[in-house]
Amino acid sequence: MKAKEKRKPKTILAGIDIGSSRVRVLLEDEGLVFDEPCVLAVDRKGQCLAIGEQAWQMRGLSDDEVRVIRPLENNVVNFPALDTFLEQLCLDTGIFRMFKKTVIALSYPTMLSSQDVQVLKEHLIHLGAEKVYFDQEILFSALGSRIDLYAPVASGIMNIGHENCEIAVYAKGQLIEKSGFSMNGQAVSRQITGWFHDQKRLLVSEETVESIKENLGGFIPVRRPKAMEIRGISMDTHNLESAVIDENQIAQVLEPILEQWAIWITAFLEALDPSDRQDIIMRGIVACGGCLKLRGLASSLSNLCGLPIYCTDEPSLTVIQGLSSLLQKAEL
């Protein structure tokens, strides 16, 4: 009688995009299963109470037993908090399951050193991962944008997110050049917050600024601009007061940041080898990241820099699409 062949356990393919603002998790057979703030709430003993959106809602509670923590903030990594966050994340999303292997593709921000990432990899393996593939999010941005990294000519990719702001050039499967810049999504928020402080004498919340970016954020004036009533604390009376602003005012507020981005991109191109620079000028740069959701950013930069700049279809999800692409090609 022929012995029964052992069935090979099904492999779970998971992509984790760790960002200072949000964390996204993709399960290849289920799609995007987590897309929430990179925040956790812990009790006095450091035990996790909640992560993501639920933890975000706990901010400002008067309960001294609850602390809300950002594991990645201002280029500083709180490793105990990040480990706790990841452990709860894996539990909530079902990345590890009985009798199944799990392969993880991990995208990490520039703030993490190679040593930091090695610690993260070992932690994920300790939790149950069979293999962990990892790289900086600029590579996964390139994979998700579907540019041909192995083309004989140079290809440009740019990612402007909450904390990352990077541009890179690839050719023949190699990273040719890369540059980072401080003007990220946080800089956009600070610019808006500072304008309210200086021009309206109002202190506005982080949630208010994010709502302004989402509803009014852009760089091109329009004929019939949308308007919003904004509420904040008056610096003079200390009372809750309101002000009405519109899209065109925000475009004017953000103009200095747009100009800084253009100067950075131009300087990066000028430092390239002449043949690579010519390739990029002719073929353009593919752009992604949360800031590309701001109306008219790609076209405005294109006009200022004198070359095509294309925005991916889903700029906030380009990295997770790159993770999915890597997992499909992984040797399991």
BELBELRA-V988908 format. One record per run of one state. SS is the DSSP state (H for helix, E for strand, C for the rest). FROM is the first residue (numbers start at 1). LEN is the number of residues. If there is no record, write none. Layout:
[[SS | FROM | LEN] [SS | FROM | LEN]]
This chain:
[[C | 1 | 10] [E | 11 | 8] [C | 19 | 3] [E | 22 | 6] [C | 28 | 3] [E | 31 | 7] [C | 38 | 2] [E | 40 | 3] [C | 43 | 5] [E | 48 | 4] [H | 52 | 5] [C | 57 | 10] [E | 67 | 3] [C | 70 | 2] [E | 72 | 2] [C | 74 | 2] [E | 76 | 2] [C | 78 | 1] [H | 79 | 15] [C | 94 | 7] [E | 101 | 8] [C | 109 | 5] [H | 114 | 14] [C | 128 | 3] [E | 131 | 6] [H | 137 | 9] [C | 146 | 9] [E | 155 | 6] [C | 161 | 4] [E | 165 | 7] [C | 172 | 2] [E | 174 | 7] [C | 181 | 4] [H | 185 | 16] [C | 201 | 1] [E | 202 | 2] [C | 204 | 2] [H | 206 | 11] [C | 217 | 1] [E | 218 | 1] [C | 219 | 8] [E | 227 | 8] [C | 235 | 5] [E | 240 | 7] [H | 247 | 24] [C | 271 | 3] [H | 274 | 10] [C | 284 | 1] [E | 285 | 4] [C | 289 | 1] [H | 290 | 4] [C | 294 | 1] [E | 295 | 1] [C | 296 | 1] [H | 297 | 9] [C | 306 | 3] [E | 309 | 3] [C | 312 | 3] [H | 315 | 15] [C | 330 | 3]]
